């Protein structure tokens, strides 16, 4: 992302807005002219990370495309809570497809628009981790290898939440779900399984792949906007905590997402043509336990006795991410070209007298 | 009709679905008490004036300065002599380092003097209609001047009588020039007098009851005042019995500071000892260095951590080459030397003599053992009582004699300029209510915005800007001001370090982070919850940087 050095403005770029910043440097979400692609009255649970992430991302795409976009939505929570007949919360052209074929339908819409000569209209296909990582994997891989002009957004809440919290290919190790109960010597989801779709997408060498979370609004908006600078297949993977499935407090949705990145468990980076080009640095590093303790799906790691062996394995995977993606300030792996730094506060020496 | 791009059908909007019905708790915007405001003895709304200053630019600085002036008429003086309880309390101190509130206040105060901003923008002298009541203020120190200022703002006409030849009280005669330049002090006092306050110098009030009219309990001496505020301070240096030879030179520190202010340069000699551990002792030692003493040693019977002097003053004194003798008392003085007894602290922390003595060569001994108040003005006034050398006052600073109020160093409290200024304001509020026959309006005290109510993630990392200091080598020769001011950009930077604890500063986080689009933006920096759709998840409250949103249970 381009970095802008600005004077110090109290909250820099961490908060959504900032009364001291010029309008064009504030986030899209802070503007009362934002599109509100997903409007109120939707039936998502209290504190839903997915509802938040979808509005953040699509409002940014709406601004980038000047309102000319079509969204294709896989079956899943996002579709169910937003469109119980005859209501809809979407304030954009929006198509519901099946659970597994959103990438293919997205390709179809893009191809049809191309045939109609409407190169001004852009296409977004989106789904949850179940529809993306498991059921829609073949269609998604097809979209990537054909390099169709579609931005695919995966809202990753790490299980099938809509149907009752069953394990998906994105469920992290040791997490309890309805199908990976916290019993036996290795409770919860098994280690060494599951898929890392951002890396799979990179392996297709598509123009743009990025990860983001609802905890860093400016970063998410930058990436959704940046994705629209490219044509061809693009993939945006957004971590969206689910208070119901994760057993976290609805008020803690953003906090949990923040701790996922600050612990290193969820690396935030972006890649172009299969190469990682930037990663978000950890600002206040925390041990993985800070993240795990807020979630009932990991409660068995702390009660009746602390499973230090399992926690150590999770910490080790966080440490691997930190090394692999260069998440700490003093790490600069050769393949990282630039560090993302938007609106970082500066106060240069001449300003200090 | 007017449908969005590519929409042809009219589906029902989910806005028909009022999800607010799910809610068990609702977010409420609150205004907490920032710790700086809580700690300020003058009752300044620091968070608010920093908020105003954060905009930057002269108009913003003037608005910020006016916010200070609502509580304290001496921003430029405060920015130099206040011991900054606000910065000690500042929540940012727990994040990186406290906001330099004092340095920003000084910057604003200096801007006001430089630009000549009047107390009232439109030159209307008061913000309440004239009451026709007359109030006598005895003593033109910080407390008396503050009371006069606030009483004038409330529509009363005020006369200050002071025994000295110049106004300022202990600000002038107790605080050396190198901490408070006189042109700054004079400018801020002059601004108060320009509001129409009458100042009578060289005037000792011998019979206060003669000054008051009958309604105020006067005894008919032709007095015309409806009430009086007495704040003559505590400027009589305490003495200790020290056996001294005929040629021993002993002087009290308060007199030294007074003489220096009057333009005399007492001959102290080459080696000066100062007896005491308070701020006056530090000022006396630093003044002695400036008067040419090669050595200035402070003799104190306890240890540094038990010294009543403020840290800043001790640090600056040490920087200037003042030395300290801890756990020592002066038992005898003679020409050129003192006898010192070593002390030790007992288990209660009280110093006990050890019987070990040593000699300390000193040409002069300055006593800085504290000050007594001059209570003569209230002596014999019916109803007025005294205890421990101070005047007894009630919660509203009224003495036992109705209509006579007292404040500043002569009533029991910490003896600092800021406390005195606060007394002046409090007394003005009480006198105003007393003259109107009402109760003083109790100041609002909302819940404290403690550090754990903040979400500090959102504040940008920013180390404090520091004020330049005069090099130590250049300090001892002159009475030039030691601490410099911030420049415009550093002052603005420092103001923007404020975390606005407990009070919304318009960051839009609640508006951005609501999954249900249930926060409505009103005008700049104000929001409202759309209770039709708010599900009560609490994200807005959790992600509010400054703790200005509370979750309140819904009534069932």
Interface residues (C-beta under 8 A of the other chain):
Chain A: X7 X8 X9 X10 X11 X12 X13 X14 X15 X16 X17 X18 X19 X20 X26 X27 X29 X30 X32 X36 X38 X39 X40 X41 X42 X43 X44 X46 X47 X48 X49 X51 X52 X55 X67 X68 X70 X82 X86 X87 X88 X89 X91 X92 X93 X121 X217 X243 X249 X250 X251 X252 X253 X254 X255 X258 X284 X344 X345 X347 X351 X352 X353
Chain B: X4 X5 X6 X7 X11 X12 X13 X14 X15 X16 X17 X18 X19 X22 X54 X55 X56 X457 X458 X459 X460 X461 X462 X465 X468 X486 X487 X489 X490 X493 X496 X497 X498 X500 X505 X506 X507 X508 X509 X511 X512 X513 X515 X516 X517 X518 X521 X524 X525 X530 X532 X533 X535 X536 X537 X538 X539 X541 X542 X543 X545 X551
